[in-house]
Amino acid sequence: MKTSTAIMIGAALVALAACNKNSAANNAASQIEANAENHAENVTAAANNEASNIVSSAQNEASAVKNAGENKAEAIKKAGENKAEAVKNSSANTTENKSK
């Protein structure tokens, strides 16, 4: 009986030691997996931030181009109005001078 008890205790200690080693390996594997997931999340967040910055920059650039185009169009319109007014004034002056 003493021998079988000693064998059972020895077997239990071996099994317990095996469990502890396995548990340590499982913990290490879990930690590696968690680190990889965190790193992947960080990369994804950085990529999303960069994409947002690119979109914002493109929108700002598009607005700047649009505003420049509108300003140039307004300047052309004003120049045309000024030229037309000058032609009208010139014509009025010529008619006025002829009537004198």
Secondary structure by P-SEA (a helix, b strand, c coil): caaaaaaaaaaaaaaaaaaaaaaaaaaaaaaaaaaaaaaaaaaaaaaaaaaaaaaaaaaaaaaaaaaaaaaaaaaaaaaaaaaaaaaaaaaaaaaaaaac
